[in-house]
C-alpha cells in the first residue's frame, strides 16, 4: 500500500493525475485479483489511487492546474516561485501527507492477508530509440527546472524544450495533440484573463477599497479563503475553483502587503503573499471527498469497490489534516 502511494504520488508530480490514476488502476488489477473479495484492504488500495494522485500533484508547480495558476499570479505580483523552490518546500509536505494517508488507510481498511504472491510476466518489448529519447528529454527538463537558480533560464522557456525536441523528432504529433486536455488549459487561461481584467479595469482596486481586508485578522482571511476553496473544489473542478479564487485573492494579498495596511505586520509575519496563494492551491488539491471532486476519485469510484461513505470519510480526514498542517507548514514550519 505504501509503495503504491509513493509511486503514484511521484508520477502525479509530473503527469496529469487523471492519466496517472487510469494507468495505476491497470497495475492494481493483478493485486486485487489475488486478494479475497471480503478483504477491506481492497478498498484501501483503490482509494490510494485518488489520494496519492491528488496529494502528489502538490509537489511541483506542474503537478496540477491550481499550482500553475498560483505560480502565474505570484509572478505577476513580483513574488516569483521557481520550480526548484516550490519542490524544495512542498515535497517534504507531500511526503508527510503520504505517510499520514498510509496510516489512515491501514487503520480503516486493514488487510486480512499479510502476504500476496503475484507473478508478472517479463516484458518482451525492447526499448526503441523513442523511449530512450523521451526519458533523456524528461530527465533534462526536470534537471533544468530544478537548477533554474544556477542557469537563470526561465522555467517557461525550459518547458518548450520537450515540445520542440519531441515534435521535431516526430515522437509528439497530431494524435498526441488531440489527447491533450484542452478544456483544462482553456480554463486556466480563462483564470489568467480574469486576473488581467481585474487589474486592468481597476476593479481589483475597487474591491480592496470596498472590503476592509487591510484591517481584518490575517489568520481569519487565510482560513476563510482556504475553506471556501476547499468546499468549492469538492463539488466543482479544482482547476475552475483556483482560476476563480486566485485572481481575486492575489489582489487581497497585495492589499495586506501594503505597508499602510493595519494588518501588514501580521501578514508579513505569516510570510506574505507567497504562503497565502500557495495555501489556496493546496486547499484546491486537498478536496477529495466525493466521486465528483476529482477525476481520480471518479476513476476509483467507477471500479465499484469503493463506497461513497468510505471515500468521504478518508477525504475529510486527510483534507482537514492537510488543511491545518498546510497552514502551519507554509506560514511557520517551512515558509517560502
C-alpha positions as CSV (number, residue, x, y, z in Angstrom):
1,X,0.0,0.0,0.0
2,X,2.8,2.4,0.9
3,X,4.6,1.5,-2.3
4,X,1.5,2.4,-4.4
5,X,1.1,5.7,-2.6
6,X,4.7,6.7,-3.1
7,X,4.9,5.7,-6.8
8,X,1.6,7.2,-7.7
9,X,2.4,10.5,-5.9
10,X,5.8,10.7,-7.8
11,X,4.1,10.2,-11.2
12,X,1.4,12.8,-10.3
13,X,4.1,15.4,-9.7
14,X,4.9,15.3,-13.5
15,X,1.9,13.8,-15.2
16,X,-1.9,14.5,-15.2
17,X,-3.3,12.9,-12.1
18,X,-6.2,11.6,-14.3
19,X,-3.7,9.8,-16.6
20,X,-1.8,8.5,-13.5
21,X,-5.0,7.2,-11.9
22,X,-6.1,5.4,-15.1
23,X,-2.6,3.9,-15.6
24,X,-2.2,2.6,-12.0
25,X,-5.7,1.2,-11.9
26,X,-4.5,-1.2,-14.6
27,X,-1.4,-2.0,-12.5
28,X,-3.6,-2.6,-9.5
29,X,-5.8,-5.2,-11.2
30,X,-3.5,-8.2,-10.7
31,X,-3.1,-7.3,-7.0
32,X,-6.9,-7.1,-6.5
33,X,-7.3,-10.4,-8.3
34,X,-5.3,-12.3,-5.7
35,X,-7.0,-10.7,-2.6
36,X,-10.1,-12.2,-1.0
37,X,-13.3,-10.4,-2.0
38,X,-14.1,-9.5,1.6
39,X,-10.7,-8.1,2.3
40,X,-11.1,-4.5,3.4
41,X,-7.6,-3.8,2.1
42,X,-9.0,-3.8,-1.4
43,X,-10.9,-0.6,-0.6
44,X,-7.7,1.0,0.8
45,X,-5.7,0.0,-2.3
46,X,-8.3,1.5,-4.5
47,X,-8.5,4.7,-2.5
48,X,-4.7,5.0,-2.6
49,X,-5.1,6.0,-6.3
50,X,-7.0,9.3,-5.9
51,X,-5.4,10.1,-2.5
52,X,-1.8,9.8,-3.9
53,X,-2.7,11.4,-7.2
54,X,-4.2,14.5,-5.5
55,X,-1.5,14.8,-2.8
56,X,1.4,14.1,-5.1
57,X,0.3,16.8,-7.5
58,X,1.2,19.4,-4.8
59,X,4.9,18.6,-5.0
60,X,5.7,20.6,-8.2
61,X,4.4,23.7,-10.0
62,X,3.4,21.4,-12.9
63,X,1.6,18.8,-10.8
64,X,-1.9,20.3,-11.0
65,X,-3.5,23.3,-12.8
66,X,-4.1,25.2,-9.4
67,X,-0.3,25.1,-8.9
68,X,0.3,26.6,-12.3
69,X,-2.4,29.3,-11.7
70,X,-0.7,30.2,-8.3
71,X,2.8,30.5,-9.9
72,X,1.5,32.7,-12.7
73,X,-0.3,35.2,-10.5
74,X,2.6,35.2,-8.0
75,X,4.9,36.1,-10.8
76,X,2.6,39.0,-11.8
77,X,2.7,40.2,-8.2
78,X,6.5,40.2,-8.2
79,X,6.8,37.1,-6.0
80,X,8.3,34.6,-8.4
81,X,8.5,31.0,-7.3
82,X,10.9,28.8,-9.3
83,X,10.4,25.1,-9.9
84,X,13.2,24.2,-7.5
85,X,11.9,26.5,-4.8
86,X,8.4,25.0,-5.0
87,X,9.7,21.4,-5.0
88,X,12.1,22.1,-2.1
89,X,9.3,23.4,0.1
90,X,6.4,21.2,-1.0
91,X,7.9,17.8,-1.4
92,X,8.6,17.3,2.3
93,X,4.9,18.3,2.9
94,X,3.8,15.7,0.3
95,X,6.0,13.0,2.0
96,X,4.4,13.7,5.4
97,X,0.9,13.7,3.8
98,X,1.5,10.4,2.1
99,X,2.7,8.8,5.4
100,X,-0.4,10.2,7.1
101,X,-2.7,8.9,4.3
102,X,-1.0,5.5,4.6
103,X,-1.7,5.3,8.3
104,X,-5.3,6.3,7.8
105,X,-5.9,3.8,5.0
106,X,-4.3,1.0,7.1
107,X,-6.4,1.9,10.1
108,X,-9.7,2.0,8.3
109,X,-9.1,-0.8,5.7
110,X,-6.8,-3.4,7.3
111,X,-5.6,-6.3,5.1
112,X,-6.6,-9.8,6.1
113,X,-3.7,-11.2,4.0
114,X,-0.2,-10.5,5.4
115,X,1.4,-11.5,2.1
116,X,0.4,-11.9,-1.5
117,X,2.2,-13.5,-4.4
118,X,1.9,-12.1,-7.8
119,X,3.6,-13.4,-10.9
120,X,4.1,-10.7,-13.5
121,X,5.4,-11.9,-16.9
122,X,8.5,-10.3,-18.2
123,X,8.0,-7.8,-20.9
124,X,9.4,-9.0,-24.3
125,X,9.2,-5.5,-25.8
126,X,12.6,-3.9,-26.5
127,X,13.3,-0.3,-25.8
128,X,13.3,1.6,-29.0
129,X,15.0,5.0,-29.7
130,X,11.8,6.9,-29.0
131,X,11.5,5.5,-25.4
132,X,15.2,6.4,-24.7
133,X,14.7,9.9,-26.2
134,X,11.7,10.6,-24.1
135,X,13.5,9.5,-20.9
136,X,16.5,11.7,-21.8
137,X,14.4,14.7,-22.6
138,X,12.3,14.2,-19.5
139,X,15.4,14.0,-17.2
140,X,17.0,17.0,-18.8
141,X,13.8,19.1,-18.5
142,X,13.5,18.3,-14.8
143,X,17.2,19.0,-14.2
144,X,16.9,22.4,-15.9
145,X,13.8,23.2,-13.8
146,X,15.4,22.3,-10.5
147,X,18.6,24.2,-11.3
148,X,16.9,27.4,-12.5
149,X,18.7,29.4,-9.8
150,X,22.1,28.4,-11.4
151,X,21.5,28.9,-15.1
152,X,18.7,31.6,-14.8
153,X,16.7,30.1,-17.8
154,X,13.1,30.8,-17.1
155,X,11.0,27.7,-16.4
156,X,8.5,28.7,-19.1
157,X,11.4,28.6,-21.7
158,X,12.6,25.2,-20.3
159,X,9.1,23.9,-20.8
160,X,9.4,24.5,-24.6
161,X,12.4,22.1,-24.8
162,X,10.4,18.8,-24.7
163,X,7.8,20.3,-27.1
164,X,10.5,21.4,-29.6
165,X,12.6,18.2,-29.4
166,X,9.7,15.7,-29.4
167,X,7.8,17.5,-32.2
168,X,10.9,17.8,-34.4
169,X,11.7,14.1,-34.0
170,X,8.1,13.1,-34.7
171,X,7.5,11.5,-31.3
172,X,4.8,14.1,-30.5
173,X,2.4,14.5,-33.4
174,X,-1.2,15.4,-34.2
175,X,-2.6,12.3,-32.5
176,X,-0.9,13.2,-29.2
177,X,-2.0,16.8,-29.5
178,X,-5.6,15.6,-29.7
179,X,-5.2,13.8,-26.4
180,X,-4.2,16.9,-24.5
181,X,-6.9,18.0,-22.1
182,X,-7.6,21.4,-23.8
183,X,-10.6,22.1,-21.6
184,X,-8.4,22.4,-18.6
185,X,-5.8,24.6,-20.4
186,X,-8.6,26.9,-21.6
187,X,-10.0,27.0,-18.0
188,X,-6.6,28.1,-16.6
189,X,-6.2,30.6,-19.5
190,X,-9.6,32.0,-18.6
191,X,-8.4,32.5,-15.0
192,X,-5.4,34.4,-16.3
193,X,-7.7,36.6,-18.4
194,X,-9.9,37.2,-15.3
195,X,-6.9,38.3,-13.3
196,X,-5.7,40.6,-16.1
197,X,-9.1,42.1,-16.4
198,X,-9.4,42.7,-12.6
199,X,-6.1,44.6,-12.6
200,X,-6.6,46.4,-16.0
201,X,-10.1,47.7,-15.3
202,X,-9.4,48.9,-11.8
203,X,-12.0,46.5,-10.3
204,X,-9.3,44.9,-8.2
205,X,-8.5,48.3,-6.5
206,X,-12.2,48.9,-6.1
207,X,-12.6,45.5,-4.4
208,X,-9.8,46.3,-1.9
209,X,-11.3,49.6,-1.1
210,X,-14.8,48.3,-0.7
211,X,-13.9,45.4,1.7
212,X,-11.5,46.4,4.6
213,X,-9.1,43.5,4.1
214,X,-6.3,45.7,5.4
215,X,-7.9,45.8,8.9
216,X,-9.1,42.2,9.1
217,X,-7.4,39.4,11.0
218,X,-4.8,37.8,8.7
219,X,-5.3,34.3,10.1
220,X,-9.1,34.7,9.5
221,X,-8.5,35.7,5.9
222,X,-6.2,32.7,5.4
223,X,-8.6,30.3,7.0
224,X,-11.8,31.5,5.4
225,X,-10.3,31.8,1.9
226,X,-8.9,28.2,2.3
227,X,-12.2,26.8,3.5
228,X,-14.1,28.4,0.6
229,X,-11.6,27.0,-1.9
230,X,-11.7,23.5,-0.2
231,X,-15.5,23.5,-0.1
232,X,-16.0,24.6,-3.7
233,X,-13.3,22.2,-5.0
234,X,-15.2,19.2,-3.6
235,X,-18.1,19.9,-5.9
236,X,-16.6,21.6,-8.9
237,X,-13.2,21.2,-10.7
238,X,-10.2,22.3,-8.6
239,X,-8.9,24.0,-11.7
240,X,-12.0,26.1,-12.0
241,X,-12.0,26.9,-8.3
242,X,-8.4,28.1,-8.4
243,X,-9.0,30.0,-11.6
244,X,-11.9,31.8,-10.0
245,X,-10.4,32.5,-6.5
246,X,-6.7,33.1,-7.0
247,X,-7.0,36.2,-9.2
248,X,-9.2,37.7,-6.5
249,X,-7.1,36.6,-3.6
250,X,-3.9,37.9,-5.1
251,X,-5.5,41.3,-5.0
252,X,-6.4,40.8,-1.4
253,X,-2.9,39.7,-0.6
254,X,-1.4,42.7,-2.3
255,X,-3.7,44.9,-0.3
256,X,-2.5,43.4,3.0
257,X,1.1,43.6,1.8
258,X,0.8,47.4,1.5
259,X,2.8,48.9,4.4
260,X,-0.2,51.3,5.0
261,X,-2.5,48.3,5.8
262,X,-3.3,47.9,9.5
263,X,-2.6,44.2,9.4
264,X,0.6,44.4,7.3
265,X,2.9,43.4,10.1
266,X,0.8,40.3,10.9
267,X,0.5,39.4,7.2
268,X,4.3,39.7,6.7
269,X,4.9,37.6,9.9
270,X,3.0,34.8,8.2
271,X,5.2,35.0,5.1
272,X,3.2,37.4,3.0
273,X,1.8,36.8,-0.4
274,X,3.5,33.5,-1.4
275,X,2.2,31.4,1.5
276,X,-1.3,32.7,1.1
277,X,-1.7,32.0,-2.6
278,X,0.2,28.6,-2.4
279,X,-2.1,27.6,0.5
280,X,-5.1,28.2,-1.7
281,X,-3.6,26.0,-4.4
282,X,-3.0,23.3,-1.7
283,X,-6.6,23.6,-0.5
284,X,-7.9,23.0,-4.0
285,X,-5.9,19.8,-4.3
286,X,-6.9,18.6,-0.8
287,X,-10.6,18.4,-1.9
288,X,-11.2,14.7,-2.5
289,X,-14.4,13.8,-0.5
290,X,-16.7,12.7,-3.3
291,X,-16.6,10.9,-6.7
292,X,-17.2,14.2,-8.4
293,X,-14.4,16.0,-6.6
294,X,-11.6,15.0,-8.9
295,X,-11.2,12.7,-12.0
296,X,-9.1,10.2,-10.0
297,X,-11.9,10.0,-7.4
298,X,-14.3,9.2,-10.2
299,X,-12.0,6.6,-11.6
300,X,-11.7,4.9,-8.2
301,X,-15.5,5.1,-7.7
302,X,-16.1,3.5,-11.2
303,X,-14.4,0.3,-10.0
304,X,-17.4,-0.4,-7.8
305,X,-15.0,-1.3,-5.0
306,X,-15.4,1.9,-3.0
307,X,-18.5,3.2,-1.4
308,X,-19.0,7.0,-1.3
309,X,-19.1,7.0,2.5
310,X,-15.7,5.4,2.6
311,X,-14.3,8.0,0.2
312,X,-15.9,10.8,2.1
313,X,-14.6,9.6,5.4
314,X,-11.0,9.3,4.1
315,X,-11.3,12.5,2.1
316,X,-12.5,14.6,5.1
317,X,-9.8,13.3,7.5
318,X,-7.0,13.8,5.0
319,X,-8.4,17.1,3.9
320,X,-8.8,18.5,7.5
321,X,-5.3,17.3,8.5
322,X,-3.8,18.6,5.3
323,X,-5.6,22.0,5.7
324,X,-4.4,22.5,9.3
325,X,-0.9,21.1,8.7
326,X,-0.6,23.0,5.4
327,X,-1.3,26.3,7.1
328,X,1.4,25.9,9.7
329,X,3.8,24.3,7.2
330,X,3.6,27.3,4.8
331,X,3.5,30.1,7.4
332,X,5.6,28.8,10.3
333,X,7.4,25.5,9.8
334,X,8.9,25.9,6.4
335,X,7.7,29.2,4.8
336,X,8.7,30.3,1.3
